[in-house]
Amino acid sequence: MWRLLVPLKYLQIKHPEKIKFDLIFPFIFACLFFAPVFSPEFRQAAVTNLDMLGRSSDLLSILTGFFVAALAAVATFGGSEMNEDMPGAVPVTLRHKNVAEPEILSRRRFLCFLFGYLAFSALAIYLFGFAFYAFQAFLVPKIMPSFKVDSFVVFWAIYGFALGNLLSNTLLGLFYLTDRIHRPNRVVRWNSASDNKSLKVEDIGKSLQSGKDPATVANK
């Protein structure tokens, strides 16, 4: 059973910056998604002729395939630095059950957890929306018809936060796929004077060990 929920281990990964993508940014996105609900016209249209679930479900079905493809690409991406510990003052860690010390994640491990979680989340959100549609269309009208609008408001608040979490972590994944995995671990940002200086210092140190002329390396 636990094997089915392994992608959710992404939520157990610890790093000071991670809370932004797990809670803060999703909450901001959720507020934006929820804002139209304050309009009575929107609430009424949402439960009658506004096919919001159908449109979002089409996007989720596409994203699920994209995340699985990205997971496969990350798992097979070349480069030795992908298997090194993620750089930074504070390591990115994952604590395992019955293990005293947490695992310090490599970039490959982190991205595999990230895209596995995104694929799992997209599928779960899709199924959650389908279940709500069945509940809203067949059970609510028979059991409590007056609860139809209120049930949508509750559903949309949860659904909006889940979509916000998916969106913020998707943007994080795109940052890594677009830029970060193509830079050396010691380079935080391209065209940074401090990074260039640290690169030269490191390269000079390597040149001294290899017997090359440090002045030649410093002038590169």
PyMOL CGO cylinders between C-alpha atoms (Angstrom):
from pymol import cmd
from pymol.cgo import CYLINDER

trace = [
    CYLINDER, 0.00, 0.00, 0.00, 2.79, 2.45, 0.90, 0.3, 1, 1, 1, 1, 1, 1,
    CYLINDER, 2.79, 2.45, 0.90, 4.24, 2.09, -2.60, 0.3, 1, 1, 1, 1, 1, 1,
    CYLINDER, 4.24, 2.09, -2.60, 1.15, 3.80, -4.03, 0.3, 1, 1, 1, 1, 1, 1,
    CYLINDER, 1.15, 3.80, -4.03, 1.84, 6.89, -1.91, 0.3, 1, 1, 1, 1, 1, 1,
    CYLINDER, 1.84, 6.89, -1.91, 5.61, 7.23, -2.42, 0.3, 1, 1, 1, 1, 1, 1,
    CYLINDER, 5.61, 7.23, -2.42, 5.23, 10.42, -4.54, 0.3, 1, 1, 1, 1, 1, 1,
    CYLINDER, 5.23, 10.42, -4.54, 3.76, 12.14, -1.47, 0.3, 1, 1, 1, 1, 1, 1,
    CYLINDER, 3.76, 12.14, -1.47, 7.16, 11.88, 0.19, 0.3, 1, 1, 1, 1, 1, 1,
    CYLINDER, 7.16, 11.88, 0.19, 7.90, 15.12, -1.63, 0.3, 1, 1, 1, 1, 1, 1,
    CYLINDER, 7.90, 15.12, -1.63, 5.84, 16.86, 1.05, 0.3, 1, 1, 1, 1, 1, 1,
    CYLINDER, 5.84, 16.86, 1.05, 8.24, 15.52, 3.71, 0.3, 1, 1, 1, 1, 1, 1,
    CYLINDER, 8.24, 15.52, 3.71, 11.31, 17.07, 2.08, 0.3, 1, 1, 1, 1, 1, 1,
    CYLINDER, 11.31, 17.07, 2.08, 12.76, 19.76, 4.32, 0.3, 1, 1, 1, 1, 1, 1,
    CYLINDER, 12.76, 19.76, 4.32, 14.28, 23.08, 3.29, 0.3, 1, 1, 1, 1, 1, 1,
    CYLINDER, 14.28, 23.08, 3.29, 13.56, 26.66, 4.43, 0.3, 1, 1, 1, 1, 1, 1,
    CYLINDER, 13.56, 26.66, 4.43, 12.56, 27.77, 0.92, 0.3, 1, 1, 1, 1, 1, 1,
    CYLINDER, 12.56, 27.77, 0.92, 10.20, 24.87, 0.26, 0.3, 1, 1, 1, 1, 1, 1,
    CYLINDER, 10.20, 24.87, 0.26, 7.33, 26.21, 2.36, 0.3, 1, 1, 1, 1, 1, 1,
    CYLINDER, 7.33, 26.21, 2.36, 6.91, 29.01, -0.18, 0.3, 1, 1, 1, 1, 1, 1,
    CYLINDER, 6.91, 29.01, -0.18, 6.03, 26.52, -2.92, 0.3, 1, 1, 1, 1, 1, 1,
    CYLINDER, 6.03, 26.52, -2.92, 4.00, 24.20, -0.70, 0.3, 1, 1, 1, 1, 1, 1,
    CYLINDER, 4.00, 24.20, -0.70, 1.89, 26.75, 1.20, 0.3, 1, 1, 1, 1, 1, 1,
    CYLINDER, 1.89, 26.75, 1.20, 2.54, 30.46, 0.60, 0.3, 1, 1, 1, 1, 1, 1,
    CYLINDER, 2.54, 30.46, 0.60, 2.38, 30.64, -3.21, 0.3, 1, 1, 1, 1, 1, 1,
    CYLINDER, 2.38, 30.64, -3.21, -0.49, 28.10, -3.39, 0.3, 1, 1, 1, 1, 1, 1,
    CYLINDER, -0.49, 28.10, -3.39, -2.46, 30.19, -0.91, 0.3, 1, 1, 1, 1, 1, 1,
    CYLINDER, -2.46, 30.19, -0.91, -1.94, 33.31, -3.04, 0.3, 1, 1, 1, 1, 1, 1,
    CYLINDER, -1.94, 33.31, -3.04, -3.02, 31.47, -6.19, 0.3, 1, 1, 1, 1, 1, 1,
    CYLINDER, -3.02, 31.47, -6.19, -6.00, 29.98, -4.34, 0.3, 1, 1, 1, 1, 1, 1,
    CYLINDER, -6.00, 29.98, -4.34, -7.15, 33.46, -3.32, 0.3, 1, 1, 1, 1, 1, 1,
    CYLINDER, -7.15, 33.46, -3.32, -7.02, 34.55, -6.96, 0.3, 1, 1, 1, 1, 1, 1,
    CYLINDER, -7.02, 34.55, -6.96, -8.97, 31.48, -8.07, 0.3, 1, 1, 1, 1, 1, 1,
    CYLINDER, -8.97, 31.48, -8.07, -11.52, 31.98, -5.29, 0.3, 1, 1, 1, 1, 1, 1,
    CYLINDER, -11.52, 31.98, -5.29, -12.11, 35.70, -5.86, 0.3, 1, 1, 1, 1, 1, 1,
    CYLINDER, -12.11, 35.70, -5.86, -14.87, 35.24, -8.51, 0.3, 1, 1, 1, 1, 1, 1,
    CYLINDER, -14.87, 35.24, -8.51, -16.88, 33.18, -5.99, 0.3, 1, 1, 1, 1, 1, 1,
    CYLINDER, -16.88, 33.18, -5.99, -17.82, 36.40, -4.20, 0.3, 1, 1, 1, 1, 1, 1,
    CYLINDER, -17.82, 36.40, -4.20, -19.99, 37.23, -7.21, 0.3, 1, 1, 1, 1, 1, 1,
    CYLINDER, -19.99, 37.23, -7.21, -23.51, 35.71, -6.92, 0.3, 1, 1, 1, 1, 1, 1,
    CYLINDER, -23.51, 35.71, -6.92, -23.72, 35.54, -10.71, 0.3, 1, 1, 1, 1, 1, 1,
    CYLINDER, -23.72, 35.54, -10.71, -20.54, 33.49, -10.88, 0.3, 1, 1, 1, 1, 1, 1,
    CYLINDER, -20.54, 33.49, -10.88, -21.74, 31.08, -8.19, 0.3, 1, 1, 1, 1, 1, 1,
    CYLINDER, -21.74, 31.08, -8.19, -25.02, 30.54, -9.97, 0.3, 1, 1, 1, 1, 1, 1,
    CYLINDER, -25.02, 30.54, -9.97, -23.38, 30.11, -13.37, 0.3, 1, 1, 1, 1, 1, 1,
    CYLINDER, -23.38, 30.11, -13.37, -20.80, 27.72, -11.94, 0.3, 1, 1, 1, 1, 1, 1,
    CYLINDER, -20.80, 27.72, -11.94, -23.47, 25.21, -10.91, 0.3, 1, 1, 1, 1, 1, 1,
    CYLINDER, -23.47, 25.21, -10.91, -25.58, 25.56, -14.05, 0.3, 1, 1, 1, 1, 1, 1,
    CYLINDER, -25.58, 25.56, -14.05, -23.85, 26.21, -17.36, 0.3, 1, 1, 1, 1, 1, 1,
    CYLINDER, -23.85, 26.21, -17.36, -20.24, 27.13, -16.59, 0.3, 1, 1, 1, 1, 1, 1,
    CYLINDER, -20.24, 27.13, -16.59, -18.16, 24.04, -17.40, 0.3, 1, 1, 1, 1, 1, 1,
    CYLINDER, -18.16, 24.04, -17.40, -15.22, 24.85, -15.14, 0.3, 1, 1, 1, 1, 1, 1,
    CYLINDER, -15.22, 24.85, -15.14, -14.50, 21.26, -14.18, 0.3, 1, 1, 1, 1, 1, 1,
    CYLINDER, -14.50, 21.26, -14.18, -14.52, 20.11, -17.78, 0.3, 1, 1, 1, 1, 1, 1,
    CYLINDER, -14.52, 20.11, -17.78, -12.01, 22.75, -18.84, 0.3, 1, 1, 1, 1, 1, 1,
    CYLINDER, -12.01, 22.75, -18.84, -9.68, 22.22, -15.90, 0.3, 1, 1, 1, 1, 1, 1,
    CYLINDER, -9.68, 22.22, -15.90, -9.91, 18.43, -16.30, 0.3, 1, 1, 1, 1, 1, 1,
    CYLINDER, -9.91, 18.43, -16.30, -8.71, 18.69, -19.90, 0.3, 1, 1, 1, 1, 1, 1,
    CYLINDER, -8.71, 18.69, -19.90, -5.66, 20.63, -18.71, 0.3, 1, 1, 1, 1, 1, 1,
    CYLINDER, -5.66, 20.63, -18.71, -4.98, 18.19, -15.88, 0.3, 1, 1, 1, 1, 1, 1,
    CYLINDER, -4.98, 18.19, -15.88, -5.06, 15.20, -18.23, 0.3, 1, 1, 1, 1, 1, 1,
    CYLINDER, -5.06, 15.20, -18.23, -2.43, 16.90, -20.42, 0.3, 1, 1, 1, 1, 1, 1,
    CYLINDER, -2.43, 16.90, -20.42, -0.28, 17.89, -17.43, 0.3, 1, 1, 1, 1, 1, 1,
    CYLINDER, -0.28, 17.89, -17.43, -0.27, 14.34, -16.07, 0.3, 1, 1, 1, 1, 1, 1,
    CYLINDER, -0.27, 14.34, -16.07, 1.40, 13.10, -19.25, 0.3, 1, 1, 1, 1, 1, 1,
    CYLINDER, 1.40, 13.10, -19.25, 3.85, 16.01, -19.21, 0.3, 1, 1, 1, 1, 1, 1,
    CYLINDER, 3.85, 16.01, -19.21, 4.88, 15.31, -15.61, 0.3, 1, 1, 1, 1, 1, 1,
    CYLINDER, 4.88, 15.31, -15.61, 5.43, 11.62, -16.30, 0.3, 1, 1, 1, 1, 1, 1,
    CYLINDER, 5.43, 11.62, -16.30, 7.57, 12.51, -19.34, 0.3, 1, 1, 1, 1, 1, 1,
    CYLINDER, 7.57, 12.51, -19.34, 9.54, 15.04, -17.26, 0.3, 1, 1, 1, 1, 1, 1,
    CYLINDER, 9.54, 15.04, -17.26, 10.07, 12.41, -14.56, 0.3, 1, 1, 1, 1, 1, 1,
    CYLINDER, 10.07, 12.41, -14.56, 11.48, 10.01, -17.15, 0.3, 1, 1, 1, 1, 1, 1,
    CYLINDER, 11.48, 10.01, -17.15, 13.73, 12.74, -18.56, 0.3, 1, 1, 1, 1, 1, 1,
    CYLINDER, 13.73, 12.74, -18.56, 15.11, 13.69, -15.14, 0.3, 1, 1, 1, 1, 1, 1,
    CYLINDER, 15.11, 13.69, -15.14, 15.71, 10.07, -14.18, 0.3, 1, 1, 1, 1, 1, 1,
    CYLINDER, 15.71, 10.07, -14.18, 17.84, 9.52, -17.29, 0.3, 1, 1, 1, 1, 1, 1,
    CYLINDER, 17.84, 9.52, -17.29, 19.42, 12.98, -17.63, 0.3, 1, 1, 1, 1, 1, 1,
    CYLINDER, 19.42, 12.98, -17.63, 23.20, 12.80, -17.94, 0.3, 1, 1, 1, 1, 1, 1,
    CYLINDER, 23.20, 12.80, -17.94, 25.73, 14.72, -15.91, 0.3, 1, 1, 1, 1, 1, 1,
    CYLINDER, 25.73, 14.72, -15.91, 27.55, 13.73, -12.76, 0.3, 1, 1, 1, 1, 1, 1,
    CYLINDER, 27.55, 13.73, -12.76, 26.41, 16.87, -10.91, 0.3, 1, 1, 1, 1, 1, 1,
    CYLINDER, 26.41, 16.87, -10.91, 22.83, 15.57, -10.99, 0.3, 1, 1, 1, 1, 1, 1,
    CYLINDER, 22.83, 15.57, -10.99, 23.94, 12.91, -8.51, 0.3, 1, 1, 1, 1, 1, 1,
    CYLINDER, 23.94, 12.91, -8.51, 25.78, 15.29, -6.19, 0.3, 1, 1, 1, 1, 1, 1,
    CYLINDER, 25.78, 15.29, -6.19, 24.19, 16.76, -3.06, 0.3, 1, 1, 1, 1, 1, 1,
    CYLINDER, 24.19, 16.76, -3.06, 22.20, 19.90, -3.82, 0.3, 1, 1, 1, 1, 1, 1,
    CYLINDER, 22.20, 19.90, -3.82, 24.42, 22.91, -2.99, 0.3, 1, 1, 1, 1, 1, 1,
    CYLINDER, 24.42, 22.91, -2.99, 23.46, 25.53, -0.45, 0.3, 1, 1, 1, 1, 1, 1,
    CYLINDER, 23.46, 25.53, -0.45, 24.04, 26.61, 3.13, 0.3, 1, 1, 1, 1, 1, 1,
    CYLINDER, 24.04, 26.61, 3.13, 21.13, 24.44, 4.25, 0.3, 1, 1, 1, 1, 1, 1,
    CYLINDER, 21.13, 24.44, 4.25, 20.91, 20.96, 2.69, 0.3, 1, 1, 1, 1, 1, 1,
    CYLINDER, 20.91, 20.96, 2.69, 17.73, 19.59, 1.14, 0.3, 1, 1, 1, 1, 1, 1,
    CYLINDER, 17.73, 19.59, 1.14, 16.86, 16.57, 3.28, 0.3, 1, 1, 1, 1, 1, 1,
    CYLINDER, 16.86, 16.57, 3.28, 14.32, 13.78, 3.51, 0.3, 1, 1, 1, 1, 1, 1,
    CYLINDER, 14.32, 13.78, 3.51, 13.85, 11.79, 6.68, 0.3, 1, 1, 1, 1, 1, 1,
    CYLINDER, 13.85, 11.79, 6.68, 13.05, 8.10, 6.30, 0.3, 1, 1, 1, 1, 1, 1,
    CYLINDER, 13.05, 8.10, 6.30, 11.25, 5.90, 8.79, 0.3, 1, 1, 1, 1, 1, 1,
    CYLINDER, 11.25, 5.90, 8.79, 13.52, 3.99, 11.19, 0.3, 1, 1, 1, 1, 1, 1,
    CYLINDER, 13.52, 3.99, 11.19, 16.59, 5.87, 9.93, 0.3, 1, 1, 1, 1, 1, 1,
    CYLINDER, 16.59, 5.87, 9.93, 18.40, 8.12, 12.39, 0.3, 1, 1, 1, 1, 1, 1,
    CYLINDER, 18.40, 8.12, 12.39, 19.98, 10.58, 9.95, 0.3, 1, 1, 1, 1, 1, 1,
    CYLINDER, 19.98, 10.58, 9.95, 17.98, 12.25, 7.16, 0.3, 1, 1, 1, 1, 1, 1,
    CYLINDER, 17.98, 12.25, 7.16, 18.98, 11.68, 3.55, 0.3, 1, 1, 1, 1, 1, 1,
    CYLINDER, 18.98, 11.68, 3.55, 20.66, 14.66, 1.87, 0.3, 1, 1, 1, 1, 1, 1,
    CYLINDER, 20.66, 14.66, 1.87, 19.09, 14.74, -1.58, 0.3, 1, 1, 1, 1, 1, 1,
    CYLINDER, 19.09, 14.74, -1.58, 20.88, 15.04, -4.86, 0.3, 1, 1, 1, 1, 1, 1,
    CYLINDER, 20.88, 15.04, -4.86, 19.30, 17.17, -7.56, 0.3, 1, 1, 1, 1, 1, 1,
    CYLINDER, 19.30, 17.17, -7.56, 18.18, 14.04, -9.43, 0.3, 1, 1, 1, 1, 1, 1,
    CYLINDER, 18.18, 14.04, -9.43, 16.48, 12.63, -6.33, 0.3, 1, 1, 1, 1, 1, 1,
    CYLINDER, 16.48, 12.63, -6.33, 14.79, 15.94, -5.58, 0.3, 1, 1, 1, 1, 1, 1,
    CYLINDER, 14.79, 15.94, -5.58, 13.48, 16.41, -9.12, 0.3, 1, 1, 1, 1, 1, 1,
    CYLINDER, 13.48, 16.41, -9.12, 12.27, 12.82, -9.30, 0.3, 1, 1, 1, 1, 1, 1,
    CYLINDER, 12.27, 12.82, -9.30, 10.27, 13.38, -6.11, 0.3, 1, 1, 1, 1, 1, 1,
    CYLINDER, 10.27, 13.38, -6.11, 9.03, 16.72, -7.47, 0.3, 1, 1, 1, 1, 1, 1,
    CYLINDER, 9.03, 16.72, -7.47, 7.73, 15.44, -10.81, 0.3, 1, 1, 1, 1, 1, 1,
    CYLINDER, 7.73, 15.44, -10.81, 6.44, 12.24, -9.24, 0.3, 1, 1, 1, 1, 1, 1,
    CYLINDER, 6.44, 12.24, -9.24, 4.47, 14.37, -6.80, 0.3, 1, 1, 1, 1, 1, 1,
    CYLINDER, 4.47, 14.37, -6.80, 3.18, 16.61, -9.60, 0.3, 1, 1, 1, 1, 1, 1,
    CYLINDER, 3.18, 16.61, -9.60, 2.00, 13.64, -11.67, 0.3, 1, 1, 1, 1, 1, 1,
    CYLINDER, 2.00, 13.64, -11.67, 0.32, 12.12, -8.59, 0.3, 1, 1, 1, 1, 1, 1,
    CYLINDER, 0.32, 12.12, -8.59, -1.29, 15.46, -7.69, 0.3, 1, 1, 1, 1, 1, 1,
    CYLINDER, -1.29, 15.46, -7.69, -2.63, 16.11, -11.20, 0.3, 1, 1, 1, 1, 1, 1,
    CYLINDER, -2.63, 16.11, -11.20, -4.21, 12.66, -11.27, 0.3, 1, 1, 1, 1, 1, 1,
    CYLINDER, -4.21, 12.66, -11.27, -5.62, 13.05, -7.75, 0.3, 1, 1, 1, 1, 1, 1,
    CYLINDER, -5.62, 13.05, -7.75, -7.08, 16.51, -8.51, 0.3, 1, 1, 1, 1, 1, 1,
    CYLINDER, -7.08, 16.51, -8.51, -8.64, 15.14, -11.70, 0.3, 1, 1, 1, 1, 1, 1,
    CYLINDER, -8.64, 15.14, -11.70, -10.29, 12.27, -9.80, 0.3, 1, 1, 1, 1, 1, 1,
    CYLINDER, -10.29, 12.27, -9.80, -11.38, 14.63, -7.02, 0.3, 1, 1, 1, 1, 1, 1,
    CYLINDER, -11.38, 14.63, -7.02, -13.10, 16.86, -9.58, 0.3, 1, 1, 1, 1, 1, 1,
    CYLINDER, -13.10, 16.86, -9.58, -14.78, 13.86, -11.20, 0.3, 1, 1, 1, 1, 1, 1,
    CYLINDER, -14.78, 13.86, -11.20, -16.04, 12.64, -7.81, 0.3, 1, 1, 1, 1, 1, 1,
    CYLINDER, -16.04, 12.64, -7.81, -17.43, 16.08, -6.99, 0.3, 1, 1, 1, 1, 1, 1,
    CYLINDER, -17.43, 16.08, -6.99, -19.19, 16.23, -10.36, 0.3, 1, 1, 1, 1, 1, 1,
    CYLINDER, -19.19, 16.23, -10.36, -20.91, 12.92, -9.64, 0.3, 1, 1, 1, 1, 1, 1,
    CYLINDER, -20.91, 12.92, -9.64, -21.81, 14.09, -6.14, 0.3, 1, 1, 1, 1, 1, 1,
    CYLINDER, -21.81, 14.09, -6.14, -23.09, 17.45, -7.40, 0.3, 1, 1, 1, 1, 1, 1,
    CYLINDER, -23.09, 17.45, -7.40, -25.05, 16.05, -10.34, 0.3, 1, 1, 1, 1, 1, 1,
    CYLINDER, -25.05, 16.05, -10.34, -26.70, 12.98, -8.81, 0.3, 1, 1, 1, 1, 1, 1,
    CYLINDER, -26.70, 12.98, -8.81, -26.69, 13.11, -5.01, 0.3, 1, 1, 1, 1, 1, 1,
    CYLINDER, -26.69, 13.11, -5.01, -27.09, 16.76, -4.02, 0.3, 1, 1, 1, 1, 1, 1,
    CYLINDER, -27.09, 16.76, -4.02, -30.27, 17.43, -6.08, 0.3, 1, 1, 1, 1, 1, 1,
    CYLINDER, -30.27, 17.43, -6.08, -31.98, 14.46, -4.44, 0.3, 1, 1, 1, 1, 1, 1,
    CYLINDER, -31.98, 14.46, -4.44, -30.73, 14.76, -0.88, 0.3, 1, 1, 1, 1, 1, 1,
    CYLINDER, -30.73, 14.76, -0.88, -30.31, 18.53, -0.31, 0.3, 1, 1, 1, 1, 1, 1,
    CYLINDER, -30.31, 18.53, -0.31, -31.03, 20.65, -3.39, 0.3, 1, 1, 1, 1, 1, 1,
    CYLINDER, -31.03, 20.65, -3.39, -30.56, 23.93, -1.52, 0.3, 1, 1, 1, 1, 1, 1,
    CYLINDER, -30.56, 23.93, -1.52, -26.95, 22.95, -0.75, 0.3, 1, 1, 1, 1, 1, 1,
    CYLINDER, -26.95, 22.95, -0.75, -25.87, 22.93, -4.41, 0.3, 1, 1, 1, 1, 1, 1,
    CYLINDER, -25.87, 22.93, -4.41, -24.28, 26.38, -4.47, 0.3, 1, 1, 1, 1, 1, 1,
    CYLINDER, -24.28, 26.38, -4.47, -22.76, 26.05, -0.99, 0.3, 1, 1, 1, 1, 1, 1,
    CYLINDER, -22.76, 26.05, -0.99, -21.21, 22.69, -1.85, 0.3, 1, 1, 1, 1, 1, 1,
    CYLINDER, -21.21, 22.69, -1.85, -19.59, 24.26, -4.92, 0.3, 1, 1, 1, 1, 1, 1,
    CYLINDER, -19.59, 24.26, -4.92, -18.10, 27.07, -2.80, 0.3, 1, 1, 1, 1, 1, 1,
    CYLINDER, -18.10, 27.07, -2.80, -16.55, 24.56, -0.38, 0.3, 1, 1, 1, 1, 1, 1,
    CYLINDER, -16.55, 24.56, -0.38, -15.33, 22.41, -3.24, 0.3, 1, 1, 1, 1, 1, 1,
    CYLINDER, -15.33, 22.41, -3.24, -13.83, 25.36, -5.15, 0.3, 1, 1, 1, 1, 1, 1,
    CYLINDER, -13.83, 25.36, -5.15, -11.89, 26.53, -2.09, 0.3, 1, 1, 1, 1, 1, 1,
    CYLINDER, -11.89, 26.53, -2.09, -10.24, 23.10, -1.74, 0.3, 1, 1, 1, 1, 1, 1,
    CYLINDER, -10.24, 23.10, -1.74, -9.87, 22.64, -5.49, 0.3, 1, 1, 1, 1, 1, 1,
    CYLINDER, -9.87, 22.64, -5.49, -8.35, 26.11, -5.90, 0.3, 1, 1, 1, 1, 1, 1,
    CYLINDER, -8.35, 26.11, -5.90, -5.70, 25.50, -3.25, 0.3, 1, 1, 1, 1, 1, 1,
    CYLINDER, -5.70, 25.50, -3.25, -4.83, 22.15, -4.82, 0.3, 1, 1, 1, 1, 1, 1,
    CYLINDER, -4.83, 22.15, -4.82, -4.51, 23.83, -8.22, 0.3, 1, 1, 1, 1, 1, 1,
    CYLINDER, -4.51, 23.83, -8.22, -2.39, 26.57, -6.66, 0.3, 1, 1, 1, 1, 1, 1,
    CYLINDER, -2.39, 26.57, -6.66, -0.05, 24.00, -5.15, 0.3, 1, 1, 1, 1, 1, 1,
    CYLINDER, -0.05, 24.00, -5.15, 0.19, 22.24, -8.50, 0.3, 1, 1, 1, 1, 1, 1,
    CYLINDER, 0.19, 22.24, -8.50, 0.90, 25.53, -10.29, 0.3, 1, 1, 1, 1, 1, 1,
    CYLINDER, 0.90, 25.53, -10.29, 3.59, 26.77, -7.89, 0.3, 1, 1, 1, 1, 1, 1,
    CYLINDER, 3.59, 26.77, -7.89, 5.48, 23.46, -7.92, 0.3, 1, 1, 1, 1, 1, 1,
    CYLINDER, 5.48, 23.46, -7.92, 5.10, 23.20, -11.70, 0.3, 1, 1, 1, 1, 1, 1,
    CYLINDER, 5.10, 23.20, -11.70, 6.80, 26.59, -12.02, 0.3, 1, 1, 1, 1, 1, 1,
    CYLINDER, 6.80, 26.59, -12.02, 9.56, 25.34, -9.72, 0.3, 1, 1, 1, 1, 1, 1,
    CYLINDER, 9.56, 25.34, -9.72, 10.02, 22.28, -11.90, 0.3, 1, 1, 1, 1, 1, 1,
    CYLINDER, 10.02, 22.28, -11.90, 10.12, 24.41, -15.05, 0.3, 1, 1, 1, 1, 1, 1,
    CYLINDER, 10.12, 24.41, -15.05, 12.83, 26.57, -13.45, 0.3, 1, 1, 1, 1, 1, 1,
    CYLINDER, 12.83, 26.57, -13.45, 14.98, 23.49, -12.94, 0.3, 1, 1, 1, 1, 1, 1,
    CYLINDER, 14.98, 23.49, -12.94, 14.32, 22.01, -16.38, 0.3, 1, 1, 1, 1, 1, 1,
    CYLINDER, 14.32, 22.01, -16.38, 14.79, 25.33, -18.18, 0.3, 1, 1, 1, 1, 1, 1,
    CYLINDER, 14.79, 25.33, -18.18, 17.82, 26.70, -16.37, 0.3, 1, 1, 1, 1, 1, 1,
    CYLINDER, 17.82, 26.70, -16.37, 19.15, 25.23, -13.14, 0.3, 1, 1, 1, 1, 1, 1,
    CYLINDER, 19.15, 25.23, -13.14, 20.14, 21.72, -14.23, 0.3, 1, 1, 1, 1, 1, 1,
    CYLINDER, 20.14, 21.72, -14.23, 22.18, 23.19, -17.08, 0.3, 1, 1, 1, 1, 1, 1,
    CYLINDER, 22.18, 23.19, -17.08, 24.40, 25.26, -14.76, 0.3, 1, 1, 1, 1, 1, 1,
    CYLINDER, 24.40, 25.26, -14.76, 27.26, 23.98, -12.60, 0.3, 1, 1, 1, 1, 1, 1,
    CYLINDER, 27.26, 23.98, -12.60, 26.31, 23.41, -8.99, 0.3, 1, 1, 1, 1, 1, 1,
    CYLINDER, 26.31, 23.41, -8.99, 28.57, 26.24, -7.79, 0.3, 1, 1, 1, 1, 1, 1,
    CYLINDER, 28.57, 26.24, -7.79, 26.97, 28.84, -10.10, 0.3, 1, 1, 1, 1, 1, 1,
    CYLINDER, 26.97, 28.84, -10.10, 23.88, 30.28, -8.44, 0.3, 1, 1, 1, 1, 1, 1,
    CYLINDER, 23.88, 30.28, -8.44, 23.01, 32.68, -11.26, 0.3, 1, 1, 1, 1, 1, 1,
    CYLINDER, 23.01, 32.68, -11.26, 24.45, 33.46, -14.67, 0.3, 1, 1, 1, 1, 1, 1,
    CYLINDER, 24.45, 33.46, -14.67, 26.37, 36.75, -15.09, 0.3, 1, 1, 1, 1, 1, 1,
    CYLINDER, 26.37, 36.75, -15.09, 26.86, 37.16, -11.36, 0.3, 1, 1, 1, 1, 1, 1,
    CYLINDER, 26.86, 37.16, -11.36, 30.12, 38.89, -10.45, 0.3, 1, 1, 1, 1, 1, 1,
    CYLINDER, 30.12, 38.89, -10.45, 30.41, 37.01, -7.18, 0.3, 1, 1, 1, 1, 1, 1,
    CYLINDER, 30.41, 37.01, -7.18, 29.82, 33.69, -8.93, 0.3, 1, 1, 1, 1, 1, 1,
    CYLINDER, 29.82, 33.69, -8.93, 32.41, 34.49, -11.61, 0.3, 1, 1, 1, 1, 1, 1,
    CYLINDER, 32.41, 34.49, -11.61, 34.91, 35.39, -8.90, 0.3, 1, 1, 1, 1, 1, 1,
    CYLINDER, 34.91, 35.39, -8.90, 34.26, 32.17, -7.02, 0.3, 1, 1, 1, 1, 1, 1,
    CYLINDER, 34.26, 32.17, -7.02, 34.59, 30.23, -10.26, 0.3, 1, 1, 1, 1, 1, 1,
    CYLINDER, 34.59, 30.23, -10.26, 38.03, 31.76, -10.91, 0.3, 1, 1, 1, 1, 1, 1,
    CYLINDER, 38.03, 31.76, -10.91, 39.19, 31.06, -7.37, 0.3, 1, 1, 1, 1, 1, 1,
    CYLINDER, 39.19, 31.06, -7.37, 38.05, 27.48, -7.61, 0.3, 1, 1, 1, 1, 1, 1,
    CYLINDER, 38.05, 27.48, -7.61, 39.60, 27.03, -11.04, 0.3, 1, 1, 1, 1, 1, 1,
    CYLINDER, 39.60, 27.03, -11.04, 42.90, 28.52, -9.81, 0.3, 1, 1, 1, 1, 1, 1,
    CYLINDER, 42.90, 28.52, -9.81, 42.91, 26.03, -6.97, 0.3, 1, 1, 1, 1, 1, 1,
    CYLINDER, 42.91, 26.03, -6.97, 42.37, 23.21, -9.41, 0.3, 1, 1, 1, 1, 1, 1,
    CYLINDER, 42.37, 23.21, -9.41, 45.13, 24.54, -11.67, 0.3, 1, 1, 1, 1, 1, 1,
    CYLINDER, 45.13, 24.54, -11.67, 47.62, 24.54, -8.77, 0.3, 1, 1, 1, 1, 1, 1,
    CYLINDER, 47.62, 24.54, -8.77, 46.78, 20.93, -8.07, 0.3, 1, 1, 1, 1, 1, 1,
    CYLINDER, 46.78, 20.93, -8.07, 47.16, 19.98, -11.72, 0.3, 1, 1, 1, 1, 1, 1,
    CYLINDER, 47.16, 19.98, -11.72, 50.36, 22.01, -12.30, 0.3, 1, 1, 1, 1, 1, 1,
    CYLINDER, 50.36, 22.01, -12.30, 48.85, 24.58, -14.69, 0.3, 1, 1, 1, 1, 1, 1,
    CYLINDER, 48.85, 24.58, -14.69, 49.77, 28.26, -14.65, 0.3, 1, 1, 1, 1, 1, 1,
    CYLINDER, 49.77, 28.26, -14.65, 47.27, 30.05, -12.32, 0.3, 1, 1, 1, 1, 1, 1,
    CYLINDER, 47.27, 30.05, -12.32, 47.69, 33.36, -14.15, 0.3, 1, 1, 1, 1, 1, 1,
    CYLINDER, 47.69, 33.36, -14.15, 46.42, 31.76, -17.35, 0.3, 1, 1, 1, 1, 1, 1,
    CYLINDER, 46.42, 31.76, -17.35, 43.34, 30.46, -15.57, 0.3, 1, 1, 1, 1, 1, 1,
    CYLINDER, 43.34, 30.46, -15.57, 42.63, 33.78, -13.82, 0.3, 1, 1, 1, 1, 1, 1,
    CYLINDER, 42.63, 33.78, -13.82, 42.63, 35.69, -17.09, 0.3, 1, 1, 1, 1, 1, 1,
    CYLINDER, 42.63, 35.69, -17.09, 40.01, 33.47, -18.72, 0.3, 1, 1, 1, 1, 1, 1,
]
cmd.load_cgo(trace, "trace")
